[in-house]
């Protein structure tokens, strides 16, 4: 793994050389706030690039990511050439990635000049624009057979599986932690009807499998100087799925003024005006794409994603923090309670949110 202090190792030189870049003439600096892939900004001559190391511990088959991005890029070039799509740079021998002798996967893509990204949604316009961009991305790709897009993270948003993993962790996990979290276990079981709804969705002819982004946090949208959306980025998780993944993840990450890391649960709440912004932004592109039944499950989408994330945090807590890690003893337990608080808030306002008029 290459950290900032390791830029000038021979391996890094080999990676840059593969793209026709001269390392001694490059300015390389860490970039972004992503937790999965390592990212650097590379300046060479009069051009600037983004270099990423794909985390192959998370993405077991990085070549599938490259295949997906290539297929999507070719489709957009052919059918929607006006859409701004960030195509990866090919190596000098026409490859989409560099695989080092150590088995590390690297890719290079152009840096989008005069673009901006955000880590926090602090106004309704950002929420609207981000939702519109994710909706537009899915709409433009509606002509692709979703089965042609590879699954890069199997069962990523399979709530049925996540719930089964949770119950297994309750039986086999850390006994002291399980005893400590009985109330949280009871809350998750009380909401298990959300899992039943998901199971029904998977068998419903009214829910279409589409090409979905699956990671719709605000930092995965590029904005211009006027805070208008340019495009979506970070396509590693693009794969077949249901609209509830994208719409639900926006609800999960945009609605509350605080993140999943907040331990003061009184600050975890639903900003209704942000829900309106997300809904209007998304439906401005997807209204005619979604079935009547799908549109009736907009609020469920948020419940689905928040509930699944609470389950995953608590499962990891019982399994001694092997997936998400923990910066302190109860980190994943408190993340769980944060998400359960948000779930309760969405559920309490379900009727009000469902009645929000669209325009």
PyMOL commands that set and color helices and strands:
alter all, ss='L'
color gray80, all
select helices_A, chain A and resi 4-6+10-18+23-25+62-79+124-140+146-148+159-172+175-180+182-190+193-202+218-220+243-254+265-267+272-286+292-295+298-318+331-348+350-354
alter helices_A, ss='H'
color red, helices_A
select strands_A, chain A and resi 26-30+38-44+47-54+88-89+98-99+105-110+210-212+221-223+229-232+239-241
alter strands_A, ss='S'
color yellow, strands_A
deselect
rebuild
show_as cartoon
